[in-house]
Amino acid sequence: MTSKMKVKTGDQVMVMTGKDKGKTGEIKQVFRKESRVIVEGANMVKRHQKQSQTAQSGIVSKEASLHVSNVAHIDPKDNKPTRVGYKMDGDRKVRFAKRSGEVID
């Protein structure tokens, strides 16, 4: 069962736990069924890559996924982590930062 995720591709988030705690980055990809996200520049792992027509062989660093509970939105006003809420803006449902009340999208 997939639950409602309050993050989207392109959101600015901060990693709250783990080896990259405190790092900020943009969400590159969201996996809704697994409740995981890939954050640019966070949770880097090394992978052995086979040679192909387009890529050279060797050891490549790439981002691994993080659970969505381990990241927090960045407040657009003061660049600190915040929770996300929903409210109606006219006839449109929008996300807002609970810390400052700023609309996120």
N, CA, C and O atoms as a DFTB+ gen file, in Angstrom:
420 C
 N C O
     1  1       0.846      -1.187       0.000
     2  2       0.000       0.000       0.000
     3  2       0.884       1.240       0.000
     4  3       1.704       1.422       0.900
     5  1       0.722       2.075      -0.986
     6  2       1.503       3.304      -1.048
     7  2       0.755       4.412      -0.331
     8  3      -0.449       4.596      -0.512
     9  1       1.489       5.140       0.481
    10  2       0.883       6.259       1.192
    11  2       1.211       7.556       0.458
    12  3       2.062       7.579      -0.432
    13  1       0.538       8.616       0.834
    14  2       0.756       9.914       0.217
    15  2       2.140      10.427       0.594
    16  3       2.455      10.574       1.775
    17  1       2.964      10.696      -0.413
    18  2       4.294      11.241      -0.165
    19  2       4.245      12.741      -0.401
    20  3       3.662      13.203      -1.381
    21  1       4.851      13.491       0.491
    22  2       4.786      14.945       0.417
    23  2       5.984      15.537      -0.318
    24  3       6.211      16.746      -0.256
    25  1       6.751      14.704      -1.009
    26  2       7.895      15.184      -1.773
    27  2       7.678      14.895      -3.251
    28  3       6.993      13.941      -3.620
    29  1       8.276      15.737      -4.088
    30  2       8.201      15.570      -5.535
    31  2       9.592      15.728      -6.120
    32  3      10.497      16.236      -5.457
    33  1       9.761      15.299      -7.341
    34  2      11.018      15.492      -8.046
    35  2      11.287      16.987      -8.181
    36  3      10.406      17.749      -8.578
    37  1      12.508      17.401      -7.848
    38  2      12.872      18.808      -7.949
    39  2      12.805      19.562      -6.637
    40  3      13.264      20.702      -6.573
    41  1      12.246      18.964      -5.577
    42  2      12.169      19.625      -4.266
    43  2      13.549      19.687      -3.624
    44  3      14.371      18.791      -3.813
    45  1      13.796      20.750      -2.864
    46  2      15.025      20.878      -2.087
    47  2      14.795      20.240      -0.728
    48  3      13.863      20.615      -0.016
    49  1      15.648      19.265      -0.355
    50  2      15.497      18.560       0.911
    51  2      16.827      18.487       1.651
    52  3      17.892      18.692       1.069
    53  1      16.742      18.188       2.955
    54  2      17.917      17.978       3.789
    55  2      17.865      16.551       4.316
    56  3      16.803      16.073       4.714
    57  1      19.015      15.864       4.321
    58  2      19.104      14.513       4.861
    59  2      19.193      14.642       6.381
    60  3      20.048      15.363       6.897
    61  1      18.303      13.938       7.101
    62  2      18.201      14.092       8.550
    63  2      18.958      13.020       9.338
    64  3      19.301      13.249      10.497
    65  1      19.227      11.855       8.736
    66  2      19.908      10.774       9.447
    67  2      20.921      10.105       8.537
    68  3      20.893      10.283       7.319
    69  1      21.816       9.336       9.138
    70  2      22.763       8.538       8.365
    71  2      24.087       9.231       8.149
    72  3      24.373      10.257       8.767
    73  1      24.889       8.669       7.274
    74  2      26.243       9.174       7.062
    75  2      26.270      10.542       6.402
    76  3      27.261      11.263       6.520
    77  1      25.203      10.911       5.713
    78  2      25.136      12.204       5.032
    79  2      24.236      13.193       5.762
    80  3      23.687      14.101       5.138
    81  1      24.076      13.031       7.066
    82  2      23.213      13.905       7.862
    83  2      23.636      15.362       7.697
    84  3      24.811      15.698       7.844
    85  1      22.659      16.227       7.387
    86  2      22.927      17.649       7.223
    87  2      23.138      18.079       5.788
    88  3      23.094      19.275       5.498
    89  1      23.365      17.143       4.878
    90  2      23.551      17.500       3.472
    91  2      22.222      17.910       2.852
    92  3      21.172      17.368       3.196
    93  1      22.276      18.867       1.938
    94  2      21.075      19.279       1.228
    95  2      21.247      18.968      -0.248
    96  3      22.367      18.893      -0.755
    97  1      20.141      18.791      -0.921
    98  2      20.187      18.513      -2.348
    99  2      18.791      18.463      -2.927
   100  3      17.789      18.560      -2.219
   101  1      18.762      18.310      -4.229
   102  2      17.500      18.251      -4.961
   103  2      17.106      16.798      -5.177
   104  3      17.964      15.947      -5.412
   105  1      15.816      16.512      -5.099
   106  2      15.337      15.157      -5.343
   107  2      15.379      14.895      -6.845
   108  3      14.766      15.616      -7.632
   109  1      16.117      13.843      -7.230
   110  2      16.236      13.482      -8.644
   111  2      15.164      12.500      -9.075
   112  3      14.684      12.554     -10.208
   113  1      14.779      11.585      -8.158
   114  2      13.834      10.536      -8.526
   115  2      13.059      10.112      -7.289
   116  3      13.596      10.108      -6.181
   117  1      11.791       9.754      -7.483
   118  2      10.920       9.306      -6.395
   119  2      10.394       7.917      -6.741
   120  3       9.897       7.687      -7.844
   121  1      10.510       6.985      -5.778
   122  2       9.971       5.634      -5.922
   123  2       8.801       5.511      -4.954
   124  3       8.998       5.244      -3.768
   125  1       7.593       5.704      -5.453
   126  2       6.404       5.749      -4.602
   127  2       6.096       4.414      -3.929
   128  3       5.740       4.389      -2.751
   129  1       6.225       3.313      -4.652
   130  2       5.881       2.007      -4.086
   131  2       6.805       1.622      -2.940
   132  3       6.363       1.000      -1.974
   133  1       8.076       1.982      -3.032
   134  2       9.045       1.643      -1.992
   135  2       9.190       2.754      -0.957
   136  3       9.896       2.567       0.035
   137  1       8.546       3.904      -1.155
   138  2       8.659       5.088      -0.280
   139  2      10.110       5.535      -0.156
   140  3      10.593       5.808       0.942
   141  1      10.799       5.606      -1.291
   142  2      12.209       5.996      -1.301
   143  2      12.443       7.108      -2.309
   144  3      11.676       7.275      -3.257
   145  1      13.520       7.871      -2.093
   146  2      13.889       8.963      -2.993
   147  2      15.392       8.924      -3.244
   148  3      16.151       8.379      -2.443
   149  1      15.815       9.509      -4.366
   150  2      17.234       9.695      -4.657
   151  2      17.516      11.185      -4.573
   152  3      16.909      11.986      -5.284
   153  1      18.452      11.550      -3.687
   154  2      18.816      12.948      -3.483
   155  2      20.162      13.189      -4.144
   156  3      21.099      12.410      -3.967
   157  1      20.253      14.269      -4.904
   158  2      21.466      14.601      -5.633
   159  2      22.622      14.853      -4.663
   160  3      22.534      15.725      -3.798
   161  1      23.709      14.083      -4.811
   162  2      24.920      14.269      -4.010
   163  2      24.889      13.620      -2.641
   164  3      25.846      13.772      -1.881
   165  1      23.826      12.900      -2.290
   166  2      23.741      12.269      -0.971
   167  2      23.688      10.751      -1.123
   168  3      23.198      10.234      -2.127
   169  1      24.201      10.041      -0.108
   170  2      24.206       8.579      -0.072
   171  2      24.930       7.995      -1.285
   172  3      24.404       7.123      -1.977
   173  1      26.130       8.484      -1.528
   174  2      26.922       8.029      -2.664
   175  2      27.501       6.636      -2.379
   176  3      28.022       6.374      -1.295
   177  1      27.397       5.754      -3.377
   178  2      27.954       4.411      -3.296
   179  2      28.793       4.155      -4.537
   180  3      28.605       4.806      -5.565
   181  1      29.718       3.206      -4.442
   182  2      30.565       2.857      -5.591
   183  2      30.051       1.568      -6.205
   184  3      29.740       0.609      -5.499
   185  1      29.968       1.555      -7.514
   186  2      29.488       0.390      -8.253
   187  2      30.491       0.043      -9.352
   188  3      31.072       0.927      -9.982
   189  1      30.684      -1.253      -9.569
   190  2      31.534      -1.704     -10.668
   191  2      30.693      -1.720     -11.931
   192  3      29.601      -2.287     -11.961
   193  1      31.224      -1.082     -12.983
   194  2      30.471      -0.972     -14.230
   195  2      31.190      -1.720     -15.339
   196  3      32.400      -1.587     -15.520
   197  1      30.421      -2.508     -16.076
   198  2      30.934      -3.236     -17.221
   199  2      31.040      -2.285     -18.410
   200  3      30.259      -1.341     -18.518
   201  1      31.982      -2.522     -19.287
   202  2      32.137      -1.675     -20.458
   203  2      30.990      -1.901     -21.439
   204  3      30.567      -3.033     -21.677
   205  1      30.495      -0.794     -22.004
   206  2      29.471      -0.883     -23.044
   207  2      29.889       0.042     -24.181
   208  3      30.972       0.628     -24.145
   209  1      29.035       0.173     -25.186
   210  2      29.382       1.045     -26.314
   211  2      29.470       2.507     -25.888
   212  3      30.256       3.272     -26.448
   213  1      28.671       2.896     -24.905
   214  2      28.635       4.305     -24.500
   215  2      29.466       4.594     -23.264
   216  3      29.950       5.716     -23.110
   217  1      29.652       3.624     -22.374
   218  2      30.329       3.881     -21.099
   219  2      31.595       3.046     -20.968
   220  3      31.667       1.915     -21.449
   221  1      32.587       3.626     -20.308
   222  2      33.848       2.952     -20.042
   223  2      33.679       2.060     -18.808
   224  3      32.829       2.324     -17.959
   225  1      34.487       1.009     -18.715
   226  2      34.420       0.141     -17.542
   227  2      35.174       0.789     -16.386
   228  3      36.018       1.660     -16.594
   229  1      34.865       0.358     -15.177
   230  2      35.550       0.881     -14.002
   231  2      34.612       1.007     -12.825
   232  3      33.487       0.507     -12.848
   233  1      35.094       1.691     -11.782
   234  2      34.300       1.897     -10.573
   235  2      33.649       3.270     -10.664
   236  3      34.334       4.277     -10.842
   237  1      32.324       3.307     -10.543
   238  2      31.543       4.525     -10.725
   239  2      30.843       4.875      -9.422
   240  3      30.298       3.995      -8.755
   241  1      30.852       6.157      -9.050
   242  2      30.091       6.619      -7.888
   243  2      28.727       7.082      -8.349
   244  3      28.612       7.807      -9.337
   245  1      27.677       6.661      -7.626
   246  2      26.326       7.089      -7.948
   247  2      25.509       7.177      -6.670
   248  3      25.901       6.655      -5.626
   249  1      24.360       7.850      -6.768
   250  2      23.507       8.022      -5.599
   251  2      22.651       6.781      -5.381
   252  3      22.100       6.221      -6.329
   253  1      22.543       6.357      -4.127
   254  2      21.625       5.280      -3.760
   255  2      20.386       5.921      -3.149
   256  3      20.407       7.090      -2.764
   257  1      19.318       5.157      -3.066
   258  2      18.061       5.715      -2.567
   259  2      18.067       5.829      -1.044
   260  3      18.773       5.093      -0.354
   261  1      17.271       6.758      -0.540
   262  2      17.054       6.971       0.885
   263  2      15.569       6.805       1.170
   264  3      14.738       7.071       0.302
   265  1      15.230       6.368       2.373
   266  2      13.820       6.300       2.731
   267  2      13.302       7.720       2.906
   268  3      14.015       8.593       3.401
   269  1      12.063       7.946       2.497
   270  2      11.488       9.292       2.504
   271  2      11.398       9.861       3.919
   272  3      11.372      11.080       4.083
   273  1      11.350       9.008       4.942
   274  2      11.287       9.501       6.316
   275  2      12.607      10.093       6.781
   276  3      12.646      10.770       7.808
   277  1      13.689       9.854       6.047
   278  2      15.005      10.360       6.426
   279  2      15.354      11.682       5.763
   280  3      16.479      12.161       5.912
   281  1      14.426      12.280       5.039
   282  2      14.659      13.586       4.433
   283  2      13.565      14.553       4.882
   284  3      12.443      14.145       5.182
   285  1      13.913      15.846       4.924
   286  2      12.950      16.879       5.300
   287  2      13.039      18.015       4.292
   288  3      14.119      18.345       3.801
   289  1      11.898      18.601       3.993
   290  2      11.851      19.743       3.084
   291  2      12.669      20.901       3.626
   292  3      12.825      21.047       4.838
   293  1      13.190      21.724       2.726
   294  2      13.883      22.945       3.107
   295  2      12.884      24.087       3.000
   296  3      12.233      24.257       1.969
   297  1      12.764      24.877       4.079
   298  2      11.867      26.027       4.085
   299  2      12.403      27.070       3.107
   300  3      13.566      27.459       3.213
   301  1      11.583      27.536       2.155
   302  2      12.077      28.508       1.174
   303  2      12.446      29.853       1.794
   304  3      13.185      30.626       1.184
   305  1      11.953      30.143       2.981
   306  2      12.219      31.441       3.617
   307  2      13.573      31.482       4.324
   308  3      14.343      32.420       4.119
   309  1      13.879      30.467       5.164
   310  2      15.116      30.527       5.963
   311  2      16.048      29.324       5.796
   312  3      16.982      29.161       6.581
   313  1      15.811      28.484       4.793
   314  2      16.677      27.344       4.469
   315  2      16.913      26.398       5.638
   316  3      18.020      25.885       5.806
   317  1      15.887      26.162       6.447
   318  2      15.953      25.193       7.533
   319  2      14.915      24.106       7.270
   320  3      13.946      24.345       6.549
   321  1      15.103      22.899       7.848
   322  2      14.144      21.820       7.590
   323  2      12.771      22.134       8.170
   324  3      12.657      22.754       9.227
   325  1      11.743      21.704       7.474
   326  2      10.374      21.964       7.890
   327  2       9.481      20.794       7.514
   328  3       9.840      19.963       6.680
   329  1       8.318      20.744       8.139
   330  2       7.303      19.784       7.741
   331  2       6.434      20.423       6.672
   332  3       6.476      21.636       6.468
   333  1       5.645      19.598       5.988
   334  2       4.829      20.071       4.879
   335  2       3.364      19.855       5.203
   336  3       2.981      18.807       5.723
   337  1       2.543      20.853       4.893
   338  2       1.103      20.737       5.055
   339  2       0.425      21.059       3.740
   340  3       1.069      21.473       2.777
   341  1      -0.875      20.866       3.712
   342  2      -1.671      21.170       2.528
   343  2      -2.739      22.175       2.903
   344  3      -3.280      22.133       4.009
   345  1      -3.046      23.081       1.982
   346  2      -4.153      24.014       2.175
   347  2      -4.735      24.361       0.818
   348  3      -4.107      24.150      -0.220
   349  1      -5.930      24.888       0.844
   350  2      -6.598      25.294      -0.388
   351  2      -6.259      26.753      -0.678
   352  3      -6.424      27.622       0.177
   353  1      -5.790      27.006      -1.883
   354  2      -5.498      28.361      -2.351
   355  2      -6.492      28.648      -3.467
   356  3      -6.241      28.358      -4.637
   357  1      -7.632      29.228      -3.078
   358  2      -8.716      29.388      -4.040
   359  2      -9.362      28.039      -4.266
   360  3      -9.928      27.454      -3.343
   361  1      -9.281      27.537      -5.500
   362  2      -9.830      26.213      -5.787
   363  2      -8.716      25.199      -6.041
   364  3      -8.964      24.122      -6.584
   365  1      -7.484      25.545      -5.646
   366  2      -6.318      24.702      -5.885
   367  2      -5.697      24.235      -4.571
   368  3      -5.556      25.031      -3.643
   369  1      -5.328      22.977      -4.478
   370  2      -4.667      22.434      -3.297
   371  2      -3.164      22.635      -3.451
   372  3      -2.581      22.199      -4.443
   373  1      -2.526      23.297      -2.472
   374  2      -1.088      23.583      -2.551
   375  2      -0.386      23.071      -1.293
   376  3      -1.000      22.902      -0.240
   377  1       0.926      22.829      -1.436
   378  2       1.752      22.450      -0.296
   379  2       2.339      23.722       0.313
   380  3       2.665      24.670      -0.401
   381  1       2.470      23.730       1.653
   382  2       3.099      24.879       2.294
   383  2       4.029      24.407       3.404
   384  3       3.843      23.326       3.962
   385  1       5.033      25.228       3.722
   386  2       5.981      24.925       4.786
   387  2       5.347      25.295       6.112
   388  3       4.925      26.436       6.302
   389  1       5.274      24.344       7.032
   390  2       4.645      24.603       8.325
   391  2       5.476      25.563       9.174
   392  3       4.925      26.224      10.055
   393  1       6.771      25.658       8.937
   394  2       7.650      26.536       9.716
   395  2       7.333      28.003       9.476
   396  3       7.246      28.785      10.423
   397  1       7.160      28.384       8.201
   398  2       6.973      29.807       7.891
   399  2       5.629      30.105       7.235
   400  3       5.219      31.264       7.183
   401  1       4.937      29.086       6.734
   402  2       3.679      29.310       6.051
   403  2       3.828      29.606       4.569
   404  3       2.830      29.851       3.891
   405  1       5.058      29.590       4.046
   406  2       5.330      29.859       2.638
   407  2       4.790      28.719       1.771
   408  3       4.876      27.551       2.149
   409  1       4.239      29.061       0.620
   410  2       3.780      28.055      -0.336
   411  2       4.990      27.473      -1.050
   412  3       5.857      28.207      -1.524
   413  1       5.043      26.124      -1.125
   414  2       6.198      25.460      -1.736
   415  2       6.060      25.389      -3.250
   416  3       7.031      25.620      -3.971
   417  1       4.852      25.068      -3.746
   418  2       4.721      24.983      -5.208
   419  2       3.546      25.764      -5.715
   420  3       3.299      25.794      -6.920
